[in-house]
Amino acid sequence: MATPADTSQPTPAPEASAKRKTWLLALLVLVILGGAGIWAWHSLVGRWHESTDDAYVNGNVVEITPLVTGTVISIGADDGDLVHAGQVLLQFDPADSEVAVQAAEAKLARTVRETRGLYSNVDALKAQLQSRAAELKKARDNYNRRKVLADSGAIAAEEISHAHDDLTSAQSALDNARQQLNTSTALVDDTVVASHPEVMAAAADLRQAYLDHARTTLVAPVTGYVAKRTVQLGQRLQPGTATMAVIPLEQVWIDANFKETQLRDMRIGQPVEISADLYGSEVKYTGTIDSLGAGTGSAFALLPAQNATGNWIKIVQRVPVRIHLSPEQLKNHPLRIGLSTVVEVDLHDQSGPTLAQQPPQQASYTTQVYDRQLVEADQMIARLIHANSASGKTALR
């Protein structure tokens, strides 16, 4: 009977096994060193920085809307144009407003002259009162003389009766004159022409007419660039209609939407490094955290999420963080509203608050381009009152 063939394999050489163990040991050392390096990087660097690419440039969009109804006859700027504060952007047909101003001027002048008549009437009534007082004294003296004569029988009783009637009539005339004086005095008491209620009402009408006329010219409230122009020549506009916008690009900021898990160590005032997709990584902006949002983006959405449902799925929320940019960097490399950016926050400084601790001490944004309107209206009113007033008691206040 034949013996079976020997099928056993030869055992690996001791050198190959040792080499394999060496490679496995080296790989294990590399894994340990890599894990240690990652841990060290996270402890020393990584955990002190938070970044997001869900960040966009935002800024003020100053809408230009009319306050009066009007027909557009001139457009002073178009999309992309630079305009300065106070520069004319739109002009309405001023014919109707000019007529209204002229009517208000005439009304004020007439009211001033009528008010002057009230003061003159008071002076006339005072003179009349003195005359009535003199007549009363004369009637009383006549009555007293006739009464003495009547007691002695020198005159008839009818004559003393007529003297008494004259005295009564003079007393009534004096009382009537005093009442008229009091009534007229009440209309002008403690006032001058400029502070008389009728004059102030007419002045208010003129002031309103002047403002309506001034508002037929729409000016730029701030210096910036025109965007979203929709108005056309000849268009009839109603108050509140959006015509164009002025965007001050030197006042832009970054709204970065961080995950709620990234906010634990964020504080107001922490430094931030920003890069915009417009310029790439070659241009780096520096900024600081200005504020942390008071709510998540979804909480203020038009249709908030309905979480009280049976198919609820937890989604990590994002909170807007406003970042202030350096004006000098914006001047050298301007940004536009809506541009995408990448934001990285340095979390080392933990001294700042998470929420603002004090209310604003002054207005964030202001404009003075409308201040002159009321000043010019008041100057016109003062000139009209002065031109239609007399000196002395009716002088200006």
C-alpha positions as CSV (number, residue, x, y, z in Angstrom):
1,M,0.0,0.0,0.0
2,A,1.4,3.4,-1.0
3,T,2.1,6.0,1.7
4,P,0.4,9.4,1.4
5,A,2.5,12.4,0.2
6,D,3.7,14.8,2.9
7,T,1.5,18.0,2.6
8,S,2.8,20.0,5.6
9,Q,4.1,23.6,4.9
10,P,7.4,24.8,6.1
11,T,7.3,27.1,9.1
12,P,8.1,30.9,8.5
13,A,11.6,31.9,9.0
14,P,12.4,33.5,12.4
15,E,13.7,36.6,10.6
16,A,10.3,37.3,8.8
17,S,8.3,37.0,12.0
18,A,10.6,39.4,13.8
19,K,10.4,41.9,11.0
20,R,6.6,41.8,11.1
21,K,6.6,42.4,14.8
22,T,8.9,45.4,14.3
23,W,6.6,47.0,11.8
24,L,3.6,46.5,14.0
25,L,5.4,48.0,17.0
26,A,6.4,51.0,14.9
27,L,2.9,51.5,13.6
28,L,1.6,51.3,17.2
29,V,4.2,53.9,18.3
30,L,3.1,56.2,15.4
31,V,-0.5,55.9,16.4
32,I,0.3,56.7,20.0
33,L,2.5,59.7,19.0
34,G,-0.2,60.9,16.6
35,G,-2.9,60.7,19.3
36,A,-0.6,62.5,21.7
37,G,0.1,65.2,19.1
38,I,-3.6,65.7,18.5
39,W,-4.3,65.8,22.2
40,A,-1.5,68.3,22.7
41,W,-2.7,70.5,19.8
42,H,-6.2,70.5,21.0
43,S,-5.1,71.3,24.6
44,L,-2.8,74.1,23.6
45,V,-4.3,75.5,20.4
46,G,-7.5,73.9,19.1
47,R,-9.8,74.4,22.1
48,W,-8.9,78.1,22.2
49,H,-10.2,78.7,18.7
50,E,-13.7,78.4,17.1
51,S,-14.3,79.0,13.5
52,T,-17.2,79.0,11.0
53,D,-17.7,79.7,7.3
54,D,-21.4,80.5,7.9
55,A,-20.6,84.2,8.2
56,Y,-21.6,87.1,6.0
57,V,-21.0,90.8,5.6
58,N,-23.9,92.9,6.8
59,G,-24.5,96.6,7.2
60,N,-27.0,99.5,7.3
61,V,-29.3,99.8,4.3
62,V,-30.7,103.3,4.5
63,E,-34.0,103.3,2.6
64,I,-34.9,106.6,0.8
65,T,-38.7,107.0,1.1
66,P,-40.8,110.2,0.5
67,L,-42.8,111.8,3.3
68,V,-45.2,113.6,0.9
69,T,-47.0,112.7,-2.3
70,G,-45.3,113.9,-5.4
71,T,-44.3,113.4,-9.1
72,V,-40.6,112.7,-9.8
73,I,-39.1,115.3,-12.1
74,S,-35.4,114.6,-11.3
75,I,-33.2,111.7,-10.2
76,G,-29.8,112.7,-8.9
77,A,-28.0,109.3,-8.5
78,D,-28.1,105.8,-9.9
79,D,-27.0,102.4,-8.6
80,G,-23.3,102.3,-7.6
81,D,-22.9,106.1,-7.4
82,L,-21.2,107.6,-4.4
83,V,-23.4,110.2,-2.7
84,H,-22.6,112.5,0.3
85,A,-24.9,113.3,3.2
86,G,-27.2,116.1,2.1
87,Q,-26.8,115.5,-1.6
88,V,-30.1,115.7,-3.6
89,L,-31.3,112.2,-4.8
90,L,-34.8,112.9,-5.9
91,Q,-36.8,116.0,-6.8
92,F,-40.6,116.2,-6.9
93,D,-42.7,118.7,-8.8
94,P,-42.8,121.7,-6.3
95,A,-45.7,123.6,-7.8
96,D,-48.4,122.5,-5.3
97,S,-46.2,122.9,-2.2
98,E,-45.1,126.3,-3.3
99,V,-48.8,127.4,-3.5
100,A,-49.4,126.0,-0.1
101,V,-46.5,127.9,1.4
102,Q,-47.7,131.2,-0.2
103,A,-51.2,130.6,1.3
104,A,-49.7,129.9,4.7
105,E,-47.6,133.0,4.6
106,A,-50.6,135.1,3.7
107,K,-52.6,133.5,6.5
108,L,-49.8,134.2,9.1
109,A,-49.5,137.9,8.0
110,R,-53.3,138.4,8.2
111,T,-53.4,136.8,11.6
112,V,-50.6,139.0,12.9
113,R,-52.4,142.1,11.8
114,E,-55.7,140.9,13.3
115,T,-53.9,140.2,16.6
116,R,-52.4,143.7,16.6
117,G,-56.0,144.9,16.3
118,L,-56.8,143.0,19.5
119,Y,-54.1,144.9,21.4
120,S,-55.3,148.2,19.9
121,N,-58.8,147.3,21.0
122,V,-57.6,146.9,24.5
123,D,-56.1,150.3,24.5
124,A,-59.3,151.8,23.1
125,L,-61.4,150.1,25.7
126,K,-59.1,151.4,28.5
127,A,-59.6,154.9,27.2
128,Q,-63.4,154.3,27.0
129,L,-63.4,153.0,30.5
130,Q,-61.7,156.2,31.7
131,S,-64.3,158.2,29.8
132,R,-67.2,156.2,31.4
133,A,-65.6,156.7,34.8
134,A,-65.5,160.5,34.3
135,E,-69.1,160.5,33.1
136,L,-70.1,158.5,36.2
137,K,-68.3,161.0,38.5
138,K,-70.1,163.8,36.7
139,A,-73.5,162.1,37.1
140,R,-72.8,161.4,40.8
141,D,-71.8,165.0,41.5
142,N,-75.0,166.3,39.7
143,Y,-77.1,163.9,41.6
144,N,-75.6,164.8,45.0
145,R,-76.1,168.5,44.3
146,R,-79.7,168.1,43.2
147,K,-80.4,165.9,46.2
148,V,-79.3,168.7,48.5
149,L,-81.5,171.1,46.6
150,A,-84.4,168.7,46.6
151,D,-84.2,168.4,50.4
152,S,-84.5,172.1,50.7
153,G,-87.4,172.2,48.2
154,A,-85.4,174.3,45.7
155,I,-86.0,171.9,42.8
156,A,-88.8,169.5,41.8
157,A,-88.8,165.8,42.6
158,E,-88.9,165.1,38.8
159,E,-85.5,166.7,38.3
160,I,-83.9,164.7,41.1
161,S,-85.4,161.6,39.5
162,H,-83.8,162.4,36.1
163,A,-80.5,162.9,37.9
164,H,-80.8,159.5,39.5
165,D,-81.5,157.9,36.1
166,D,-78.5,159.6,34.7
167,L,-76.4,158.2,37.5
168,T,-77.7,154.7,37.0
169,S,-77.1,154.9,33.3
170,A,-73.5,156.1,33.8
171,Q,-72.9,153.3,36.2
172,S,-74.2,150.7,33.8
173,A,-72.1,152.2,31.0
174,L,-69.0,152.0,33.2
175,D,-69.8,148.4,34.1
176,N,-70.3,147.5,30.5
177,A,-67.0,149.2,29.5
178,R,-65.2,147.3,32.2
179,Q,-66.7,144.0,31.1
180,Q,-65.7,144.6,27.5
181,L,-62.2,145.5,28.6
182,N,-61.9,142.3,30.7
183,T,-63.1,140.3,27.7
184,S,-60.6,141.9,25.3
185,T,-57.8,141.7,27.9
186,A,-58.4,138.0,28.3
187,L,-57.7,137.5,24.6
188,V,-54.2,139.1,24.8
189,D,-53.3,138.8,28.5
190,D,-49.7,137.8,29.2
191,T,-48.9,137.5,25.5
192,V,-47.2,139.4,22.7
193,V,-47.9,139.0,19.0
194,A,-45.4,136.2,18.5
195,S,-46.8,134.2,21.4
196,H,-50.5,134.8,20.8
197,P,-52.4,131.5,20.3
198,E,-53.8,132.6,16.9
199,V,-50.4,133.6,15.6
200,M,-48.8,130.4,16.9
201,A,-51.5,128.3,15.1
202,A,-50.9,130.2,11.9
203,A,-47.1,129.8,12.3
204,A,-47.6,126.1,12.8
205,D,-49.5,125.9,9.5
206,L,-46.8,127.8,7.8
207,R,-44.1,125.5,9.3
208,Q,-46.0,122.4,8.1
209,A,-46.4,123.9,4.6
210,Y,-42.7,124.8,4.5
211,L,-41.7,121.3,5.6
212,D,-44.0,119.7,3.0
213,H,-42.3,121.9,0.4
214,A,-38.8,121.1,1.7
215,R,-39.7,117.4,1.6
216,T,-40.3,117.5,-2.2
217,T,-36.5,117.3,-2.3
218,L,-35.2,114.0,-1.0
219,V,-31.5,114.1,0.1
220,A,-29.1,111.4,1.2
221,P,-29.2,111.0,5.0
222,V,-25.7,109.6,5.1
223,T,-22.6,109.2,2.9
224,G,-22.6,105.9,1.0
225,Y,-23.3,104.1,-2.2
226,V,-26.7,104.0,-4.0
227,A,-28.3,100.6,-4.5
228,K,-31.7,99.2,-5.3
229,R,-33.0,102.2,-7.4
230,T,-36.5,101.5,-8.5
231,V,-37.9,105.0,-9.0
232,Q,-38.5,106.3,-12.5
233,L,-39.0,109.8,-13.9
234,G,-42.7,110.9,-14.0
235,Q,-43.6,108.3,-11.3
236,R,-46.3,109.4,-8.8
237,L,-45.1,108.4,-5.4
238,Q,-47.0,108.0,-2.2
239,P,-45.4,108.5,1.3
240,G,-43.4,105.4,2.3
241,T,-42.7,104.2,-1.2
242,A,-39.2,102.6,-1.5
243,T,-37.2,104.5,-4.2
244,M,-33.6,103.6,-3.6
245,A,-31.1,102.8,-0.7
246,V,-27.9,104.3,0.4
247,I,-25.4,101.9,1.9
248,P,-22.4,103.3,4.0
249,L,-19.8,100.7,3.3
250,E,-17.5,102.0,6.0
251,Q,-20.0,100.9,8.6
252,V,-20.3,97.2,7.7
253,W,-19.9,94.3,10.1
254,I,-19.8,90.5,10.1
255,D,-22.7,88.3,11.2
256,A,-21.2,84.9,12.0
257,N,-23.6,82.1,12.8
258,F,-21.9,79.7,15.3
259,K,-23.3,76.4,16.5
260,E,-24.6,76.6,20.0
261,T,-21.9,74.1,21.1
262,Q,-19.3,76.7,20.1
263,L,-20.5,79.5,22.3
264,R,-19.5,78.3,25.7
265,D,-16.2,80.2,25.9
266,M,-17.1,83.1,23.6
267,R,-17.1,86.6,25.2
268,I,-17.6,90.1,24.0
269,G,-14.4,91.8,23.0
270,Q,-12.5,88.6,22.0
271,P,-10.3,89.1,18.9
272,V,-11.4,87.7,15.6
273,E,-9.6,86.9,12.3
274,I,-11.7,87.1,9.1
275,S,-11.0,86.2,5.5
276,A,-13.4,87.1,2.7
277,D,-14.0,84.9,-0.3
278,L,-13.7,88.1,-2.4
279,Y,-10.0,88.5,-1.6
280,G,-9.1,85.0,-0.5
281,S,-6.6,84.1,2.2
282,E,-4.1,86.8,1.1
283,V,-6.2,89.5,2.9
284,K,-6.9,89.0,6.6
285,Y,-9.2,91.3,8.6
286,T,-9.0,91.7,12.3
287,G,-12.0,92.5,14.5
288,T,-13.6,91.9,17.8
289,I,-16.9,90.3,19.0
290,D,-19.4,93.1,19.4
291,S,-22.3,91.1,20.7
292,L,-23.7,87.6,20.9
293,G,-27.3,87.1,19.7
294,A,-30.2,87.0,22.1
295,G,-31.7,84.1,20.3
296,T,-31.1,81.5,17.6
297,G,-31.7,82.1,14.0
298,S,-34.6,79.7,13.9
299,A,-36.3,81.4,16.9
300,F,-36.7,84.6,14.8
301,A,-37.6,82.9,11.6
302,L,-40.9,83.7,9.8
303,L,-42.1,80.2,10.4
304,P,-40.4,78.9,13.6
305,A,-39.8,75.2,14.0
306,Q,-42.6,73.2,15.7
307,N,-40.7,71.0,18.0
308,A,-43.7,69.8,20.0
309,T,-44.4,67.0,17.5
310,G,-44.0,63.2,17.5
311,N,-41.4,63.2,14.7
312,W,-39.1,65.7,16.4
313,I,-35.4,65.5,15.4
314,K,-32.8,67.4,17.3
315,I,-30.9,69.9,15.2
316,V,-27.9,71.8,16.4
317,Q,-29.0,75.5,16.4
318,R,-26.9,78.5,15.3
319,V,-26.6,81.8,17.1
320,P,-25.6,85.0,15.3
321,V,-22.5,86.7,16.6
322,R,-21.8,90.3,15.5
323,I,-18.2,91.1,14.8
324,H,-16.9,94.7,14.5
325,L,-14.3,95.3,11.8
326,S,-11.5,97.8,11.6
327,P,-12.4,100.9,9.6
328,E,-8.8,101.2,8.3
329,Q,-8.9,97.7,6.8
330,L,-12.3,98.4,5.3
331,K,-10.9,101.5,3.7
332,N,-8.0,99.6,2.1
333,H,-10.1,96.5,1.1
334,P,-13.8,97.4,1.0
335,L,-16.5,94.8,1.5
336,R,-20.0,94.6,0.1
337,I,-23.1,93.5,2.0
338,G,-23.8,89.8,1.6
339,L,-20.3,88.6,0.9
340,S,-19.2,85.3,2.4
341,T,-16.4,85.1,4.9
342,V,-14.6,82.7,7.2
343,V,-14.3,83.7,10.8
344,E,-12.0,82.4,13.5
345,V,-12.3,83.5,17.2
346,D,-9.5,83.5,19.7
347,L,-11.0,82.3,23.0
348,H,-7.9,82.9,25.2
349,D,-9.3,86.1,26.8
350,Q,-12.2,85.1,29.0
351,S,-12.5,88.5,30.9
352,G,-15.4,89.9,28.8
353,P,-19.1,89.3,29.5
354,T,-21.3,87.0,27.4
355,L,-24.1,89.7,27.2
356,A,-24.0,93.5,27.2
357,Q,-24.0,94.9,30.8
358,Q,-24.9,98.6,30.0
359,P,-27.4,100.2,27.7
360,P,-26.1,102.4,24.9
361,Q,-25.1,105.8,26.1
362,Q,-25.7,107.5,22.8
363,A,-27.4,106.9,19.5
364,S,-25.7,104.3,17.3
365,Y,-26.3,106.3,14.1
366,T,-27.5,109.8,13.6
367,T,-27.9,112.3,10.8
368,Q,-28.2,116.1,10.8
369,V,-29.2,116.7,7.2
370,Y,-32.8,117.5,8.2
371,D,-32.0,120.0,11.0
372,R,-31.9,123.0,8.7
373,Q,-35.5,122.5,7.5
374,L,-37.1,123.6,10.8
375,V,-34.5,126.3,11.3
376,E,-35.3,127.9,7.9
377,A,-39.0,127.7,8.6
378,D,-38.6,129.4,12.0
379,Q,-36.5,132.2,10.4
380,M,-39.3,132.7,7.8
381,I,-41.9,132.9,10.5
382,A,-39.9,135.4,12.5
383,R,-39.4,137.7,9.5
384,L,-43.2,137.6,8.7
385,I,-44.2,138.4,12.2
386,H,-41.7,141.2,12.4
387,A,-42.8,142.7,9.1
388,N,-46.4,142.7,10.1
389,S,-46.0,143.8,13.7
390,A,-45.7,147.3,15.3
391,S,-43.2,148.2,18.0
392,G,-43.9,148.7,21.7
393,K,-46.4,146.4,23.3
394,T,-46.7,144.2,20.2
395,A,-43.0,143.7,19.7
396,L,-41.5,140.3,19.2
397,R,-40.9,138.1,22.2
